[in-house]
């Protein structure tokens, strides 16, 4: 027998549908082979005489799996090769898989539709759904719940607002510890809690007007005095302390008691070149020495050094004549 291959397009279509039908409503499973249990197997039968296709379709519908002999016509004909037989089988297999995908899609849509209908039917209590049933049922349930909270048999206009107002008052009573709500209880409770927190921040038992401002000012002044080393803060202490510490760092960097213009640059050059007295070109010579490793620079040293580092070229000693 011949072995047929299903095209990637057909496989992708089947994969999408099969993944979607994994829902319980579809109730479909695949066998271990990865193909649906209902997939038809393509068969090829050899006929004793040469067969060719009709020029015009007969219009008859042939069911999957049926073997039909085509009309025999006179003329020069030839048998199908193995490759042609396999190609025909692949086309038939693709058609079967695509047809099954369409059928599974219909089953899935029907299952989803029936599931939604069942959920709506359970919610509304009506077997036949009509437009607006969901909204009406939701409105009725909300009104029933509000009426129960109000202790009434039926909902009346304004009951929902009254329920929300009562819930808010109950929450305020929980905060204040009171049994009944009075106008302004929420504002009074919030004010009391804020003052209590500020009093703890200031280290006092009761809050007084201005305590927070004075406490913040005191803490800021203490931090500034800690930075400047002064007992009391005066305007400009922070700027002067920053300038003093910067100057101390400069003197420590240049290792001198008094700073002169250019000392920082001289110190940087000294640290780089290792020479106390700077001469024009020392920085360049030092940089070239760090690259080539030679005290005396010759034309081409940098190029050769870079070539050795990048490409691994080795220096070849010159032969003595």
PyMOL commands that set and color helices and strands:
alter all, ss='L'
color gray80, all
select helices_A, chain A and resi 8-20+82-124+133-150+159-176+185-202+211-228+237-254+263-273+282-292+301-311
alter helices_A, ss='H'
color red, helices_A
deselect
rebuild
show_as cartoon
